[in-house]
Amino acid sequence: MDRPQSPDRTPLAWCVLVAAVLEAVAPVVTISGPGSSPGNGSGAELLITPQGWAFSIWSVIYALAIAQALAVLLRADAAVPRRLQVDQLVLYLAAVAWIAVAGLDSSVLTAVVLAVMLAAALDAVLTAARHHCPSRWATVLTRAAVGLYAGWVTAAFFLNAATAAVALDLAEAGSETWQLVVLAIATVTLGVVLIRARGVVAYAVAGVWALVGIAATGIRDGSTAVTATAVVGVVVVAVAALAARRPGQRPVT
């Protein structure tokens, strides 16, 4: 593969950076109040909602997104595929849209936006897993930025979908069984994506972080079933990450 002669300063690269900055600033200026972020949920508080401290991961996600976008603009050895840049642009703009929609207090609309974010994030992490930047450090940065974002959005989508189900009177917020099913499906999804993405570490970290936050909620609420299911989920994600590192493959950061 030919090494690029200059940094990527195309309009698309600039748009990715601007979108990354916008999504980080949007929670401060949104009409729903400071601190809102995609994945915080919109609507009923569920038994499978992670503890509030778990959402602090957004500060790391935003910082990595901006750092990676800047690296692409400033360094030739941080070049990434156009497909990945398109995924990032869609993902970051959808995150801004989520902030705006959350102000309407509609869990149905936020779930729809998160579905778009999930599609873009999953394609991004799968693309990043296959791509090697000209520089090793840039590969690590790109996979960390994309992987952490995709892992958290995967978990967030299922939470928002569950709150949407409650809003549509399809389920009850206080009912435990169906929420355990949602949690199990989210765990399986995390595991499958991890295997397809060849064990991107950052994706696994975000998934485990979400599950630990849910386990903490179970402990707080005295729900042994929620806690146990979340803990099993952590084990499943960890095993999937290890299984994806098949003999003969280079570990994916």
N, C-alpha and C positions, 0 to 999 in steps of 0.2 A: 504494500500500500504506500503510495507517494505521500510524503510529509507535506502538509500545507505550508506555503511560503509566508503567509501573513495571518493574523487573527481573523476570526469570523466577525466582520462588522457589517453583515448584510442587514437589511431591514428586519428580517425575521429574528435575528439574534438580538437586535435592539428591542424588539417587541417583547421577547421573552423576559429580558431584564426589566422593562417597564412593568410588565404584568406581575413579575415576582415582587417588585417594590409595592405595587398597588395592593396586592393581597395582604401584605404585611401591615400596610397603613389602614386599610379598610376597617378592621375591627375597632379602631380608635374613633373613626368618624361616622360609623354606621348609626342609623336611627334607633337600632336596637340596644345601643349603649356600648361603652367600652368593654373590650375583652371577649366579645363573641367571636367564635371561630368555627369553621365547618367541622362538624363532628361533635360539637357541644350538645347537639340535639336540639329539637324544637318541639315543644309540646310536653306530654306527660313524663314525669320522672319514672323510669322503669327500674325493675330489679336488676337488670343487666347494664345499667348505666355506670361507667367507670367513676371512681371518686374524682372530685374536682381537681386534685393535684395532677392527675394523669394528663389533663388537657394542656399542661405546661409544655408538653412536647411540641406544641405549635411554634413556640419561640425558636426551637432548634430547627424545625422544618423550614420556617421562613428564612432563617439565617443561612441555611445550607442552599436553599433555592437561589437566593441573591448571590451568594458566593460563587456558585457554579455558573450562573449566568454571566457574572463578571469575568470569570476565568475564560469562558468561551470568547468573550469580546476582547480580552487583553492578551491572551496567550494562544499562539498557533498550535501548541501541543495539547490544547484542551478541546480540540475540535470534536464535535458530535454529529451524528447523522441528522439530516433534515427532518426525518420522521420523528425522532426524539424531540426536536425543537417544537414541532407542531403539537405533539402530545403535551409538552410542557405549557405551551401557550394556551391551549384549550383548558388544561387543568387549572392554571393560575387564574385565568379569566372566570372560569366557573366558580372558583373559590370566592372571588369578588362578588359574583352573582349570588352565591349562597349567603354571604353577609347581608346583602340587600334584601333578599327574600326572607331571611330570618326575622327581619324587622316587621314582617307582616304576620309573624307568629303562626305560620302554616307549616306543619310538619310534613304535609303531603308535598307541597312545593319544594321544600328543602330536600326531601327524599329524591325527588325527580332530578334536582340539580346535582345531588351527590351521585346519582346513577351515571350522569355524564362525567363527573370527576373520576368515578371508579373506572369507567371504560378507558379514559385517557391515561389514568395512572397505571393500570395494569399493562396496557400496551407499552407505556414508557419503561416500566421496570423490565419487561421481557426484552425490549429493544436494547436497553442499557446492559443487560446481562450478556447479550451477544456481541456487544461492541467493545473494542479496546481503543481508548484514546491513544494518540501518539506517545503520550507520557503516562507512566504508571500512576503518578500522584493524581492526574486528572481523571483517570479511570476510577480510582478510589473515591474521589470527590463526587463524580457524576453518579456512581452507584449508591453512594451514601445519601445524596440529596434525593434522588428518585426513589430509592428503596424505602427510606424512612417515610416519605410522603405516601407512597403507594400502600405500605403496610398499615398506616394509620387510617387512611381513607377506606381501606377494605373493611376494617372493623367499624368505622364510623357509618358506613353505608347501611350495615345491618341494624345498627342502633336506630338510625333515622327511619329506616323502613319499618321497624317495629313501632316507633312512635306514630308513624303514619297509619299503621293498622289500628292503633288505638283511636286515633282521631276519626277514622272512618267507621268506628264502632264494629270493627271486625274482631277485636280482642279486648280484654280487660287489662288495665295496667297492673292490677294487683294479682293477676293470675300467674303462677310460676311456671307451669308445665310448658306452655307454648313459647315462653321466653327462653327456656332451656333448649328447646328445639332450635330457635333462632341462633343461640350461642353455639350450638353444636355445628350448625351449617356454616357459620362464620369461621369456626375453627378449621373445618374441612377445607373451606375455600382458601384460607391462609396456607394450609399445608400443600394443597394442589399447586397453587401459584409458586410457592417456594421451590417445589420440585421442578416445575417448568422453567423457573428463573435460575436454576442451578444453584440454589441456596444463597441468594443475595443476603448478606448478613444484616444489613440495615432493615430490610423488609421483615426479617424474623424478629429483630429487636423491637420494631414498632408493634408487631402483632403480640409479642410477649408483654410489652408494656401495657397494652390495652387490656389484655387478659388479667394481668396482675391488678390493674385498677378495678376490674369487675370483681375479682376475688375479694378485694378490700371492701367493696360494697356489700358483698355477701356476708362478710364477717361483721360489718357494721349493723346490718339488718338481721343478723342471726339466721341467715339462710344457708344451711349446710349444703343444700343441693346446688345453689348458685356458686358457692365457693369451690365445691368439689369439681363441678363441671369446668369452671375456669382454670383450676389447677391442672386438670387433665388436659385442657386445651394447651396450656403452656408446655406440657410434656409432648403433645402431638406436634406442635410447631417446632420444638427443639429437635425431635426425632426426624421430622421432615427436612429440616435444614441440614442435618448430618447425612441423611440418606441422599440428599441432592449432591453431596460432595463425593461422587462416585470415584473409584480408583482410576487413576490415569487422567482425571480432570484437574485443572488448576482451580483452587478455591476461588469463589467469587466474593469480593468484598461488598 
